Amino acid sequence: MAEETQISAHTSGDALIGTGIPAELADARGTIDNIDAALVHILAERFRCTQRVGHIKALHDLPPADPAREARQVARLRSLAEESGLDPDFAEKFLAFMVKEVIRHHEDIKAEYDEGARL
């Protein structure tokens, strides 16, 4: 059975869980934990899709990077970030990190195809 968290009420009306953390903080952290888990699952799905793209590019002898698309994506994500109240610079840096990793994967996939073609 999972360990239950005990909540005790204080005269100020605040509630603390057994660790002395306000219940409101624990709730907020629980929400963050759930969002983090969702982000991991979404990123995993995104990378499954980009792996497929890498194979398609390799099959058609297309380069791993597509600077024109990347520029369009930066503009698109910056706009989405602004609309969502997220720092556009942060969104751009996050996208750049993902794109760098995707390109690395695509280069690896291309190398595998090239090696297979030489055999």
LOVEX-751837 format. One record per atom (N, C-alpha, C): atom name; x, y, z. Coordinates in nm, 4 decimals. Example, Ala and Ser with C-alpha at 12.3 -4.5 7.8 and 13.67 -1.06 7.14 Angstrom:
2
<r><name>N</name><east>1.3190</east><north>-0.5690</north><up>0.7800</up></r>
<r><name>CA</name><east>1.2300</east><north>-0.4500</north><up>0.7800</up></r>
<r><name>C</name><east>1.3200</east><north>-0.3300</north><up>0.7800</up></r>
<r><name>N</name><east>1.2850</east><north>-0.2250</north><up>0.7080</up></r>
<r><name>CA</name><east>1.3670</east><north>-0.1060</north><up>0.7140</up></r>
<r><name>C</name><east>1.2900</east><north>0.0030</north><up>0.7870</up></r>
//
This chain:
119
<r><name>N</name><east>0.0849</east><north>-0.1187</north><up>0.0000</up></r>
<r><name>CA</name><east>0.0000</east><north>0.0000</north><up>0.0000</up></r>
<r><name>C</name><east>0.0885</east><north>0.1237</north><up>0.0000</up></r>
<r><name>N</name><east>0.0497</east><north>0.2229</north><up>-0.0779</up></r>
<r><name>CA</name><east>0.1281</east><north>0.3463</north><up>-0.0881</up></r>
<r><name>C</name><east>0.1234</east><north>0.4224</north><up>0.0425</up></r>
<r><name>N</name><east>0.2345</east><north>0.4887</north><up>0.0713</up></r>
<r><name>CA</name><east>0.2426</east><north>0.5674</north><up>0.1939</up></r>
<r><name>C</name><east>0.1490</east><north>0.6869</north><up>0.1827</up></r>
<r><name>N</name><east>0.0696</east><north>0.7084</north><up>0.2858</up></r>
<r><name>CA</name><east>-0.0243</east><north>0.8201</north><up>0.2849</up></r>
<r><name>C</name><east>0.0401</east><north>0.9415</north><up>0.3489</up></r>
<r><name>N</name><east>0.0105</east><north>1.0571</north><up>0.2951</up></r>
<r><name>CA</name><east>0.0620</east><north>1.1825</north><up>0.3487</up></r>
<r><name>C</name><east>-0.0388</east><north>1.2357</north><up>0.4490</up></r>
<r><name>N</name><east>0.0092</east><north>1.2688</north><up>0.5683</up></r>
<r><name>CA</name><east>-0.0786</east><north>1.3246</north><up>0.6700</up></r>
<r><name>C</name><east>-0.0750</east><north>1.4759</north><up>0.6615</up></r>
<r><name>N</name><east>-0.1917</east><north>1.5353</north><up>0.6774</up></r>
<r><name>CA</name><east>-0.2035</east><north>1.6810</north><up>0.6744</up></r>
<r><name>C</name><east>-0.2519</east><north>1.7261</north><up>0.8112</up></r>
<r><name>N</name><east>-0.1857</east><north>1.8265</north><up>0.8660</up></r>
<r><name>CA</name><east>-0.2295</east><north>1.8808</north><up>0.9943</up></r>
<r><name>C</name><east>-0.2638</east><north>2.0277</north><up>0.9764</up></r>
<r><name>N</name><east>-0.3720</east><north>2.0703</north><up>1.0376</up></r>
<r><name>CA</name><east>-0.4167</east><north>2.2088</north><up>1.0255</up></r>
<r><name>C</name><east>-0.3477</east><north>2.2950</north><up>1.1311</up></r>
<r><name>N</name><east>-0.3165</east><north>2.4182</north><up>1.0940</up></r>
<r><name>CA</name><east>-0.2581</east><north>2.5150</north><up>1.1858</up></r>
<r><name>C</name><east>-0.3579</east><north>2.6262</north><up>1.2095</up></r>
<r><name>N</name><east>-0.3394</east><north>2.6986</north><up>1.3157</up></r>
<r><name>CA</name><east>-0.4336</east><north>2.8045</north><up>1.3506</up></r>
<r><name>C</name><east>-0.4435</east><north>2.9115</north><up>1.2436</up></r>
<r><name>N</name><east>-0.3402</east><north>2.9271</north><up>1.1615</up></r>
<r><name>CA</name><east>-0.3435</east><north>3.0293</north><up>1.0572</up></r>
<r><name>C</name><east>-0.4317</east><north>2.9866</north><up>0.9402</up></r>
<r><name>N</name><east>-0.4781</east><north>2.8627</north><up>0.9438</up></r>
<r><name>CA</name><east>-0.5597</east><north>2.8139</north><up>0.8337</up></r>
<r><name>C</name><east>-0.4781</east><north>2.7401</north><up>0.7292</up></r>
<r><name>N</name><east>-0.3437</east><north>2.7501</north><up>0.7356</up></r>
<r><name>CA</name><east>-0.2579</east><north>2.6768</north><up>0.6432</up></r>
<r><name>C</name><east>-0.2499</east><north>2.5321</north><up>0.6861</up></r>
<r><name>N</name><east>-0.2278</east><north>2.4440</north><up>0.5911</up></r>
<r><name>CA</name><east>-0.2109</east><north>2.3030</north><up>0.6226</up></r>
<r><name>C</name><east>-0.0703</east><north>2.2624</north><up>0.5834</up></r>
<r><name>N</name><east>-0.0058</east><north>2.1857</north><up>0.6702</up></r>
<r><name>CA</name><east>0.1272</east><north>2.1342</north><up>0.6409</up></r>
<r><name>C</name><east>0.1175</east><north>1.9831</north><up>0.6296</up></r>
<r><name>N</name><east>0.1898</east><north>1.9286</north><up>0.5344</up></r>
<r><name>CA</name><east>0.1959</east><north>1.7837</north><up>0.5263</up></r>
<r><name>C</name><east>0.3030</east><north>1.7364</north><up>0.6228</up></r>
<r><name>N</name><east>0.3162</east><north>1.6080</north><up>0.6424</up></r>
<r><name>CA</name><east>0.4072</east><north>1.5514</north><up>0.7406</up></r>
<r><name>C</name><east>0.5491</east><north>1.6025</north><up>0.7339</up></r>
<r><name>N</name><east>0.5942</east><north>1.6493</north><up>0.6175</up></r>
<r><name>CA</name><east>0.7317</east><north>1.6974</north><up>0.6030</up></r>
<r><name>C</name><east>0.7465</east><north>1.8445</north><up>0.6384</up></r>
<r><name>N</name><east>0.6401</east><north>1.9099</north><up>0.6767</up></r>
<r><name>CA</name><east>0.6466</east><north>2.0511</north><up>0.7096</up></r>
<r><name>C</name><east>0.6301</east><north>2.1419</north><up>0.5889</up></r>
<r><name>N</name><east>0.5983</east><north>2.0851</north><up>0.4748</up></r>
<r><name>CA</name><east>0.5759</east><north>2.1634</north><up>0.3528</up></r>
<r><name>C</name><east>0.4287</east><north>2.2014</north><up>0.3470</up></r>
<r><name>N</name><east>0.3980</east><north>2.3274</north><up>0.3194</up></r>
<r><name>CA</name><east>0.2566</east><north>2.3655</north><up>0.3063</up></r>
<r><name>C</name><east>0.1868</east><north>2.2803</north><up>0.1994</up></r>
<r><name>N</name><east>0.0657</east><north>2.2385</north><up>0.2269</up></r>
<r><name>CA</name><east>-0.0107</east><north>2.1547</north><up>0.1344</up></r>
<r><name>C</name><east>-0.0237</east><north>2.2220</north><up>-0.0017</up></r>
<r><name>N</name><east>-0.0387</east><north>2.3533</north><up>-0.0025</up></r>
<r><name>CA</name><east>-0.0504</east><north>2.4266</north><up>-0.1280</up></r>
<r><name>C</name><east>0.0754</east><north>2.4101</north><up>-0.2136</up></r>
<r><name>N</name><east>0.1939</east><north>2.4125</north><up>-0.1475</up></r>
<r><name>CA</name><east>0.3203</east><north>2.3912</north><up>-0.2183</up></r>
<r><name>C</name><east>0.3287</east><north>2.2481</north><up>-0.2704</up></r>
<r><name>N</name><east>0.2904</east><north>2.1525</north><up>-0.1878</up></r>
<r><name>CA</name><east>0.2916</east><north>2.0122</north><up>-0.2304</up></r>
<r><name>C</name><east>0.1993</east><north>1.9913</north><up>-0.3501</up></r>
<r><name>N</name><east>0.0821</east><north>2.0546</north><up>-0.3476</up></r>
<r><name>CA</name><east>-0.0114</east><north>2.0443</north><up>-0.4603</up></r>
<r><name>C</name><east>0.0489</east><north>2.1042</north><up>-0.5875</up></r>
<r><name>N</name><east>0.1109</east><north>2.2224</north><up>-0.5734</up></r>
<r><name>CA</name><east>0.1729</east><north>2.2872</north><up>-0.6900</up></r>
<r><name>C</name><east>0.2850</east><north>2.2003</north><up>-0.7458</up></r>
<r><name>N</name><east>0.3653</east><north>2.1425</north><up>-0.6582</up></r>
<r><name>CA</name><east>0.4738</east><north>2.0551</north><up>-0.7032</up></r>
<r><name>C</name><east>0.4186</east><north>1.9287</north><up>-0.7701</up></r>
<r><name>N</name><east>0.3083</east><north>1.8779</north><up>-0.7176</up></r>
<r><name>CA</name><east>0.2447</east><north>1.7614</north><up>-0.7801</up></r>
<r><name>C</name><east>0.2003</east><north>1.7930</north><up>-0.9218</up></r>
<r><name>N</name><east>0.1462</east><north>1.9117</north><up>-0.9408</up></r>
<r><name>CA</name><east>0.1060</east><north>1.9544</north><up>-1.0750</up></r>
<r><name>C</name><east>0.2271</east><north>1.9643</north><up>-1.1662</up></r>
<r><name>N</name><east>0.3351</east><north>2.0227</north><up>-1.1155</up></r>
<r><name>CA</name><east>0.4587</east><north>2.0328</north><up>-1.1946</up></r>
<r><name>C</name><east>0.5099</east><north>1.8943</north><up>-1.2308</up></r>
<r><name>N</name><east>0.5084</east><north>1.8024</north><up>-1.1357</up></r>
<r><name>CA</name><east>0.5535</east><north>1.6656</north><up>-1.1629</up></r>
<r><name>C</name><east>0.4712</east><north>1.6016</north><up>-1.2743</up></r>
<r><name>N</name><east>0.3406</east><north>1.6232</north><up>-1.2719</up></r>
<r><name>CA</name><east>0.2533</east><north>1.5682</north><up>-1.3766</up></r>
<r><name>C</name><east>0.2848</east><north>1.6303</north><up>-1.5126</up></r>
<r><name>N</name><east>0.3076</east><north>1.7602</north><up>-1.5149</up></r>
<r><name>CA</name><east>0.3424</east><north>1.8280</north><up>-1.6405</up></r>
<r><name>C</name><east>0.4765</east><north>1.7767</north><up>-1.6914</up></r>
<r><name>N</name><east>0.5737</east><north>1.7594</north><up>-1.6011</up></r>
<r><name>CA</name><east>0.7045</east><north>1.7057</north><up>-1.6415</up></r>
<r><name>C</name><east>0.6887</east><north>1.5671</north><up>-1.7040</up></r>
<r><name>N</name><east>0.6059</east><north>1.4831</north><up>-1.6447</up></r>
<r><name>CA</name><east>0.5831</east><north>1.3492</north><up>-1.7003</up></r>
<r><name>C</name><east>0.5207</east><north>1.3596</north><up>-1.8391</up></r>
<r><name>N</name><east>0.4246</east><north>1.4499</north><up>-1.8548</up></r>
<r><name>CA</name><east>0.3612</east><north>1.4684</north><up>-1.9862</up></r>
<r><name>C</name><east>0.4634</east><north>1.5172</north><up>-2.0883</up></r>
<r><name>N</name><east>0.5505</east><north>1.6092</north><up>-2.0468</up></r>
<r><name>CA</name><east>0.6544</east><north>1.6598</north><up>-2.1374</up></r>
<r><name>C</name><east>0.7463</east><north>1.5469</north><up>-2.1837</up></r>
<r><name>N</name><east>0.7844</east><north>1.4590</north><up>-2.0930</up></r>
<r><name>CA</name><east>0.8709</east><north>1.3468</north><up>-2.1300</up></r>
<r><name>C</name><east>0.8022</east><north>1.2589</north><up>-2.2336</up></r>
<r><name>N</name><east>0.6747</east><north>1.2298</north><up>-2.2122</up></r>
<r><name>CA</name><east>0.6012</east><north>1.1465</north><up>-2.3076</up></r>
<r><name>C</name><east>0.5855</east><north>1.2167</north><up>-2.4427</up></r>
<r><name>N</name><east>0.5591</east><north>1.3444</north><up>-2.4406</up></r>
<r><name>CA</name><east>0.5458</east><north>1.4214</north><up>-2.5648</up></r>
<r><name>C</name><east>0.6792</east><north>1.4273</north><up>-2.6383</up></r>
<r><name>N</name><east>0.7875</east><north>1.4501</north><up>-2.5653</up></r>
<r><name>CA</name><east>0.9200</east><north>1.4537</north><up>-2.6285</up></r>
<r><name>C</name><east>0.9558</east><north>1.3175</north><up>-2.6876</up></r>
<r><name>N</name><east>0.9216</east><north>1.2103</north><up>-2.6173</up></r>
<r><name>CA</name><east>0.9486</east><north>1.0764</north><up>-2.6708</up></r>
<r><name>C</name><east>0.8733</east><north>1.0555</north><up>-2.8016</up></r>
<r><name>N</name><east>0.7488</east><north>1.0980</north><up>-2.8062</up></r>
<r><name>CA</name><east>0.6698</east><north>1.0849</north><up>-2.9293</up></r>
<r><name>C</name><east>0.7282</east><north>1.1723</north><up>-3.0397</up></r>
<r><name>N</name><east>0.7704</east><north>1.2931</north><up>-3.0044</up></r>
<r><name>CA</name><east>0.8317</east><north>1.3819</north><up>-3.1034</up></r>
<r><name>C</name><east>0.9561</east><north>1.3176</north><up>-3.1628</up></r>
<r><name>N</name><east>1.0401</east><north>1.2583</north><up>-3.0778</up></r>
<r><name>CA</name><east>1.1623</east><north>1.1970</north><up>-3.1286</up></r>
<r><name>C</name><east>1.1340</east><north>1.0705</north><up>-3.2096</up></r>
<r><name>N</name><east>1.0261</east><north>0.9987</north><up>-3.1773</up></r>
<r><name>CA</name><east>0.9873</east><north>0.8861</north><up>-3.2643</up></r>
<r><name>C</name><east>0.9526</east><north>0.9384</north><up>-3.4035</up></r>
<r><name>N</name><east>0.8821</east><north>1.0490</north><up>-3.4093</up></r>
<r><name>CA</name><east>0.8455</east><north>1.1085</north><up>-3.5389</up></r>
<r><name>C</name><east>0.9685</east><north>1.1590</north><up>-3.6134</up></r>
<r><name>N</name><east>1.0600</east><north>1.2221</north><up>-3.5422</up></r>
<r><name>CA</name><east>1.1788</east><north>1.2742</north><up>-3.6101</up></r>
<r><name>C</name><east>1.2707</east><north>1.1612</north><up>-3.6556</up></r>
<r><name>N</name><east>1.2684</east><north>1.0482</north><up>-3.5865</up></r>
<r><name>CA</name><east>1.3449</east><north>0.9319</north><up>-3.6336</up></r>
<r><name>C</name><east>1.2898</east><north>0.8864</north><up>-3.7691</up></r>
<r><name>N</name><east>1.1587</east><north>0.8846</north><up>-3.7796</up></r>
<r><name>CA</name><east>1.0960</east><north>0.8478</north><up>-3.9072</up></r>
<r><name>C</name><east>1.1382</east><north>0.9452</north><up>-4.0162</up></r>
<r><name>N</name><east>1.1379</east><north>1.0736</north><up>-3.9844</up></r>
<r><name>CA</name><east>1.1817</east><north>1.1760</north><up>-4.0798</up></r>
<r><name>C</name><east>1.3261</east><north>1.1502</north><up>-4.1211</up></r>
<r><name>N</name><east>1.4103</east><north>1.1137</north><up>-4.0248</up></r>
<r><name>CA</name><east>1.5501</east><north>1.0842</north><up>-4.0555</up></r>
<r><name>C</name><east>1.5643</east><north>0.9700</north><up>-4.1550</up></r>
<r><name>N</name><east>1.4826</east><north>0.8671</north><up>-4.1396</up></r>
<r><name>CA</name><east>1.4864</east><north>0.7545</north><up>-4.2335</up></r>
<r><name>C</name><east>1.4375</east><north>0.7964</north><up>-4.3724</up></r>
<r><name>N</name><east>1.3330</east><north>0.8768</north><up>-4.3749</up></r>
<r><name>CA</name><east>1.2811</east><north>0.9252</north><up>-4.5042</up></r>
<r><name>C</name><east>1.3874</east><north>1.0090</north><up>-4.5745</up></r>
<r><name>N</name><east>1.4519</east><north>1.0990</north><up>-4.4993</up></r>
<r><name>CA</name><east>1.5575</east><north>1.1825</north><up>-4.5585</up></r>
<r><name>C</name><east>1.6715</east><north>1.0955</north><up>-4.6105</up></r>
<r><name>N</name><east>1.7108</east><north>0.9956</north><up>-4.5337</up></r>
<r><name>CA</name><east>1.8214</east><north>0.9089</north><up>-4.5758</up></r>
<r><name>C</name><east>1.7841</east><north>0.8307</north><up>-4.7016</up></r>
<r><name>N</name><east>1.6620</east><north>0.7815</north><up>-4.7068</up></r>
<r><name>CA</name><east>1.6170</east><north>0.7058</north><up>-4.8241</up></r>
<r><name>C</name><east>1.6176</east><north>0.7910</north><up>-4.9508</up></r>
<r><name>N</name><east>1.5865</east><north>0.9183</north><up>-4.9354</up></r>
<r><name>CA</name><east>1.5782</east><north>1.0095</north><up>-5.0499</up></r>
<r><name>C</name><east>1.7045</east><north>1.0943</north><up>-5.0659</up></r>
<r><name>N</name><east>1.8077</east><north>1.0586</north><up>-4.9913</up></r>
<r><name>CA</name><east>1.9368</east><north>1.1274</north><up>-4.9973</up></r>
<r><name>C</name><east>1.9229</east><north>1.2782</north><up>-4.9750</up></r>
<r><name>N</name><east>1.8429</east><north>1.3139</north><up>-4.8758</up></r>
<r><name>CA</name><east>1.8253</east><north>1.4541</north><up>-4.8376</up></r>
<r><name>C</name><east>1.9170</east><north>1.4842</north><up>-4.7193</up></r>
<r><name>N</name><east>1.9610</east><north>1.6074</north><up>-4.7051</up></r>
<r><name>CA</name><east>2.0524</east><north>1.6406</north><up>-4.5950</up></r>
<r><name>C</name><east>1.9832</east><north>1.6311</north><up>-4.4587</up></r>
<r><name>N</name><east>2.0595</east><north>1.5993</north><up>-4.3542</up></r>
<r><name>CA</name><east>2.0016</east><north>1.5890</north><up>-4.2195</up></r>
<r><name>C</name><east>1.9408</east><north>1.7195</north><up>-4.1692</up></r>
<r><name>N</name><east>1.9988</east><north>1.8330</north><up>-4.2047</up></r>
<r><name>CA</name><east>1.9489</east><north>1.9634</north><up>-4.1597</up></r>
<r><name>C</name><east>1.8689</east><north>2.0293</north><up>-4.2708</up></r>
<r><name>N</name><east>1.7702</east><north>2.1085</north><up>-4.2296</up></r>
<r><name>CA</name><east>1.6883</east><north>2.1848</north><up>-4.3235</up></r>
<r><name>C</name><east>1.6760</east><north>2.3274</north><up>-4.2674</up></r>
<r><name>N</name><east>1.7775</east><north>2.4118</north><up>-4.2935</up></r>
<r><name>CA</name><east>1.7801</east><north>2.5459</north><up>-4.2334</up></r>
<r><name>C</name><east>1.6558</east><north>2.6308</north><up>-4.2621</up></r>
<r><name>N</name><east>1.5980</east><north>2.6176</north><up>-4.3790</up></r>
<r><name>CA</name><east>1.4788</east><north>2.6975</north><up>-4.4107</up></r>
<r><name>C</name><east>1.3617</east><north>2.6566</north><up>-4.3207</up></r>
<r><name>N</name><east>1.3414</east><north>2.5260</north><up>-4.3053</up></r>
<r><name>CA</name><east>1.2343</east><north>2.4793</north><up>-4.2164</up></r>
<r><name>C</name><east>1.2631</east><north>2.5187</north><up>-4.0723</up></r>
<r><name>N</name><east>1.3879</east><north>2.5051</north><up>-4.0319</up></r>
<r><name>CA</name><east>1.4239</east><north>2.5405</north><up>-3.8946</up></r>
<r><name>C</name><east>1.3935</east><north>2.6881</north><up>-3.8676</up></r>
<r><name>N</name><east>1.4217</east><north>2.7759</north><up>-3.9636</up></r>
<r><name>CA</name><east>1.3925</east><north>2.9188</north><up>-3.9466</up></r>
<r><name>C</name><east>1.2419</east><north>2.9425</north><up>-3.9344</up></r>
<r><name>N</name><east>1.1636</east><north>2.8709</north><up>-4.0157</up></r>
<r><name>CA</name><east>1.0169</east><north>2.8833</north><up>-4.0061</up></r>
<r><name>C</name><east>0.9677</east><north>2.8351</north><up>-3.8700</up></r>
<r><name>N</name><east>1.0271</east><north>2.7268</north><up>-3.8216</up></r>
<r><name>CA</name><east>0.9866</east><north>2.6728</north><up>-3.6918</up></r>
<r><name>C</name><east>1.0223</east><north>2.7689</north><up>-3.5780</up></r>
<r><name>N</name><east>1.1362</east><north>2.8333</north><up>-3.5865</up></r>
<r><name>CA</name><east>1.1755</east><north>2.9308</north><up>-3.4845</up></r>
<r><name>C</name><east>1.0724</east><north>3.0429</north><up>-3.4798</up></r>
<r><name>N</name><east>1.0383</east><north>3.0973</north><up>-3.5954</up></r>
<r><name>CA</name><east>0.9396</east><north>3.2066</north><up>-3.6003</up></r>
<r><name>C</name><east>0.8049</east><north>3.1586</north><up>-3.5453</up></r>
<r><name>N</name><east>0.7638</east><north>3.0397</north><up>-3.5845</up></r>
<r><name>CA</name><east>0.6355</east><north>2.9837</north><up>-3.5396</up></r>
<r><name>C</name><east>0.6339</east><north>2.9642</north><up>-3.3881</up></r>
<r><name>N</name><east>0.7399</east><north>2.9040</north><up>-3.3340</up></r>
<r><name>CA</name><east>0.7437</east><north>2.8787</north><up>-3.1905</up></r>
<r><name>C</name><east>0.7589</east><north>3.0059</north><up>-3.1088</up></r>
<r><name>N</name><east>0.8322</east><north>3.1027</north><up>-3.1603</up></r>
<r><name>CA</name><east>0.8423</east><north>3.2308</north><up>-3.0899</up></r>
<r><name>C</name><east>0.7043</east><north>3.2962</north><up>-3.0802</up></r>
<r><name>N</name><east>0.6293</east><north>3.2911</north><up>-3.1888</up></r>
<r><name>CA</name><east>0.4946</east><north>3.3471</north><up>-3.1890</up></r>
<r><name>C</name><east>0.4035</east><north>3.2722</north><up>-3.0911</up></r>
<r><name>N</name><east>0.4094</east><north>3.1393</north><up>-3.0941</up></r>
<r><name>CA</name><east>0.3295</east><north>3.0595</north><up>-3.0006</up></r>
<r><name>C</name><east>0.3686</east><north>3.0905</north><up>-2.8558</up></r>
<r><name>N</name><east>0.4971</east><north>3.1056</north><up>-2.8321</up></r>
<r><name>CA</name><east>0.5439</east><north>3.1366</north><up>-2.6970</up></r>
<r><name>C</name><east>0.4865</east><north>3.2707</north><up>-2.6506</up></r>
<r><name>N</name><east>0.4948</east><north>3.3706</north><up>-2.7368</up></r>
<r><name>CA</name><east>0.4409</east><north>3.5033</north><up>-2.7012</up></r>
<r><name>C</name><east>0.2923</east><north>3.4942</north><up>-2.6693</up></r>
<r><name>N</name><east>0.2176</east><north>3.4224</north><up>-2.7527</up></r>
<r><name>CA</name><east>0.0734</east><north>3.4064</north><up>-2.7304</up></r>
<r><name>C</name><east>0.0439</east><north>3.3341</north><up>-2.5998</up></r>
<r><name>N</name><east>0.1350</east><north>3.2469</north><up>-2.5578</up></r>
<r><name>CA</name><east>0.1132</east><north>3.1648</north><up>-2.4383</up></r>
<r><name>C</name><east>0.1721</east><north>3.2251</north><up>-2.3114</up></r>
<r><name>N</name><east>0.2389</east><north>3.3387</north><up>-2.3247</up></r>
<r><name>CA</name><east>0.2994</east><north>3.4003</north><up>-2.2076</up></r>
<r><name>C</name><east>0.4314</east><north>3.3363</north><up>-2.1672</up></r>
<r><name>N</name><east>0.4962</east><north>3.2699</north><up>-2.2632</up></r>
<r><name>CA</name><east>0.6265</east><north>3.2086</north><up>-2.2397</up></r>
<r><name>C</name><east>0.7332</east><north>3.2957</north><up>-2.3040</up></r>
<r><name>N</name><east>0.8470</east><north>3.3067</north><up>-2.2400</up></r>
<r><name>CA</name><east>0.9575</east><north>3.3863</north><up>-2.2936</up></r>
<r><name>C</name><east>0.9981</east><north>3.3300</north><up>-2.4302</up></r>
<r><name>N</name><east>0.9831</east><north>3.4088</north><up>-2.5382</up></r>
<r><name>CA</name><east>1.0183</east><north>3.3609</north><up>-2.6723</up></r>
<r><name>C</name><east>1.1649</east><north>3.3209</north><up>-2.6865</up></r>
<r><name>N</name><east>1.2536</east><north>3.3882</north><up>-2.6126</up></r>
<r><name>CA</name><east>1.3954</east><north>3.3512</north><up>-2.6181</up></r>
<r><name>C</name><east>1.4162</east><north>3.2108</north><up>-2.5606</up></r>
<r><name>N</name><east>1.3466</east><north>3.1822</north><up>-2.4517</up></r>
<r><name>CA</name><east>1.3546</east><north>3.0479</north><up>-2.3930</up></r>
<r><name>C</name><east>1.3018</east><north>2.9445</north><up>-2.4919</up></r>
<r><name>N</name><east>1.1884</east><north>2.9724</north><up>-2.5543</up></r>
<r><name>CA</name><east>1.1301</east><north>2.8788</north><up>-2.6504</up></r>
<r><name>C</name><east>1.2266</east><north>2.8534</north><up>-2.7660</up></r>
<r><name>N</name><east>1.2916</east><north>2.9576</north><up>-2.8122</up></r>
<r><name>CA</name><east>1.3870</east><north>2.9430</north><up>-2.9223</up></r>
<r><name>C</name><east>1.5074</east><north>2.8585</north><up>-2.8794</up></r>
<r><name>N</name><east>1.5575</east><north>2.8825</north><up>-2.7597</up></r>
<r><name>CA</name><east>1.6706</east><north>2.8033</north><up>-2.7101</up></r>
<r><name>C</name><east>1.6320</east><north>2.6562</north><up>-2.6944</up></r>
<r><name>N</name><east>1.5119</east><north>2.6323</north><up>-2.6453</up></r>
<r><name>CA</name><east>1.4641</east><north>2.4951</north><up>-2.6276</up></r>
<r><name>C</name><east>1.4522</east><north>2.4263</north><up>-2.7634</up></r>
<r><name>N</name><east>1.3962</east><north>2.4966</north><up>-2.8610</up></r>
<r><name>CA</name><east>1.3845</east><north>2.4403</north><up>-2.9958</up></r>
<r><name>C</name><east>1.5225</east><north>2.4135</north><up>-3.0545</up></r>
<r><name>N</name><east>1.6152</east><north>2.5060</north><up>-3.0360</up></r>
<r><name>CA</name><east>1.7503</east><north>2.4882</north><up>-3.0896</up></r>
<r><name>C</name><east>1.8155</east><north>2.3638</north><up>-3.0299</up></r>
<r><name>N</name><east>1.7948</east><north>2.3415</north><up>-2.9016</up></r>
<r><name>CA</name><east>1.8485</east><north>2.2222</north><up>-2.8368</up></r>
<r><name>C</name><east>1.7897</east><north>2.0960</north><up>-2.8997</up></r>
<r><name>N</name><east>1.6575</east><north>2.0950</north><up>-2.9192</up></r>
<r><name>CA</name><east>1.5934</east><north>1.9777</north><up>-2.9791</up></r>
<r><name>C</name><east>1.6402</east><north>1.9559</north><up>-3.1226</up></r>
<r><name>N</name><east>1.6466</east><north>2.0636</north><up>-3.2008</up></r>
<r><name>CA</name><east>1.6866</east><north>2.0521</north><up>-3.3413</up></r>
<r><name>C</name><east>1.8293</east><north>1.9995</north><up>-3.3520</up></r>
<r><name>N</name><east>1.9168</east><north>2.0482</north><up>-3.2651</up></r>
<r><name>CA</name><east>2.0558</east><north>1.9999</north><up>-3.2652</up></r>
<r><name>C</name><east>2.0589</east><north>1.8490</north><up>-3.2428</up></r>
<r><name>N</name><east>1.9813</east><north>1.8021</north><up>-3.1486</up></r>
<r><name>CA</name><east>1.9760</east><north>1.6589</north><up>-3.1187</up></r>
<r><name>C</name><east>1.9149</east><north>1.5806</north><up>-3.2353</up></r>
<r><name>N</name><east>1.8101</east><north>1.6341</north><up>-3.2950</up></r>
<r><name>CA</name><east>1.7459</east><north>1.5690</north><up>-3.4094</up></r>
<r><name>C</name><east>1.8443</east><north>1.5581</north><up>-3.5262</up></r>
<r><name>N</name><east>1.9165</east><north>1.6646</north><up>-3.5544</up></r>
<r><name>CA</name><east>2.0138</east><north>1.6624</north><up>-3.6644</up></r>
<r><name>C</name><east>2.1209</east><north>1.5568</north><up>-3.6376</up></r>
<r><name>N</name><east>2.1641</east><north>1.5479</north><up>-3.5128</up></r>
<r><name>CA</name><east>2.2628</east><north>1.4451</north><up>-3.4776</up></r>
<r><name>C</name><east>2.2065</east><north>1.3055</north><up>-3.5061</up></r>
<r><name>N</name><east>2.0812</east><north>1.2838</north><up>-3.4685</up></r>
<r><name>CA</name><east>2.0164</east><north>1.1545</north><up>-3.4978</up></r>
<r><name>C</name><east>2.0085</east><north>1.1315</north><up>-3.6481</up></r>
<r><name>N</name><east>1.9715</east><north>1.2338</north><up>-3.7224</up></r>
<r><name>CA</name><east>1.9584</east><north>1.2210</north><up>-3.8677</up></r>
<r><name>C</name><east>2.0938</east><north>1.1919</north><up>-3.9326</up></r>
<r><name>N</name><east>2.1985</east><north>1.2530</north><up>-3.8808</up></r>
<r><name>CA</name><east>2.3326</east><north>1.2248</north><up>-3.9326</up></r>
<r><name>C</name><east>2.3703</east><north>1.0790</north><up>-3.9074</up></r>
<r><name>N</name><east>2.3365</east><north>1.0289</north><up>-3.7886</up></r>
<r><name>CA</name><east>2.3638</east><north>0.8881</north><up>-3.7562</up></r>
<r><name>C</name><east>2.2860</east><north>0.7944</north><up>-3.8478</up></r>
<r><name>N</name><east>2.1597</east><north>0.8267</north><up>-3.8713</up></r>
<r><name>CA</name><east>2.0763</east><north>0.7441</north><up>-3.9595</up></r>
<r><name>C</name><east>2.1333</east><north>0.7450</north><up>-4.1009</up></r>
<r><name>N</name><east>2.1701</east><north>0.8639</north><up>-4.1485</up></r>
<r><name>CA</name><east>2.2283</east><north>0.8772</north><up>-4.2831</up></r>
<r><name>C</name><east>2.3559</east><north>0.7942</north><up>-4.2947</up></r>
<r><name>N</name><east>2.4391</east><north>0.7991</north><up>-4.1909</up></r>
<r><name>CA</name><east>2.5634</east><north>0.7215</north><up>-4.1921</up></r>
<r><name>C</name><east>2.5341</east><north>0.5719</north><up>-4.1998</up></r>
<r><name>N</name><east>2.4314</east><north>0.5271</north><up>-4.1294</up></r>
<r><name>CA</name><east>2.3928</east><north>0.3858</north><up>-4.1356</up></r>
<r><name>C</name><east>2.3487</east><north>0.3477</north><up>-4.2763</up></r>
<r><name>N</name><east>2.2699</east><north>0.4328</north><up>-4.3408</up></r>
<r><name>CA</name><east>2.2258</east><north>0.4059</north><up>-4.4779</up></r>
<r><name>C</name><east>2.3458</east><north>0.4049</north><up>-4.5730</up></r>
<r><name>N</name><east>2.4352</east><north>0.5036</north><up>-4.5560</up></r>
<r><name>CA</name><east>2.5531</east><north>0.5111</north><up>-4.6420</up></r>
<r><name>C</name><east>2.6409</east><north>0.3884</north><up>-4.6249</up></r>
<r><name>N</name><east>2.6562</east><north>0.3436</north><up>-4.5012</up></r>
<r><name>CA</name><east>2.7371</east><north>0.2241</north><up>-4.4735</up></r>
<r><name>C</name><east>2.6724</east><north>0.1014</north><up>-4.5360</up></r>
<r><name>N</name><east>2.5397</east><north>0.0912</north><up>-4.5261</up></r>
<r><name>CA</name><east>2.4687</east><north>-0.0213</north><up>-4.5868</up></r>
<r><name>C</name><east>2.4802</east><north>-0.0231</north><up>-4.7378</up></r>
<r><name>N</name><east>2.4856</east><north>0.0943</north><up>-4.7994</up></r>
<r><name>CA</name><east>2.4961</east><north>0.1043</north><up>-4.9440</up></r>
<r><name>C</name><east>2.6349</east><north>0.0610</north><up>-4.9917</up></r>
<r><name>N</name><east>2.7359</east><north>0.0765</north><up>-4.9039</up></r>
<r><name>CA</name><east>2.8713</east><north>0.0384</north><up>-4.9425</up></r>
<r><name>C</name><east>2.8952</east><north>-0.1107</north><up>-4.9307</up></r>
<r><name>N</name><east>2.8107</east><north>-0.1802</north><up>-4.8567</up></r>
<r><name>CA</name><east>2.8308</east><north>-0.3249</north><up>-4.8372</up></r>
<r><name>C</name><east>2.7888</east><north>-0.4057</north><up>-4.9558</up></r>
//
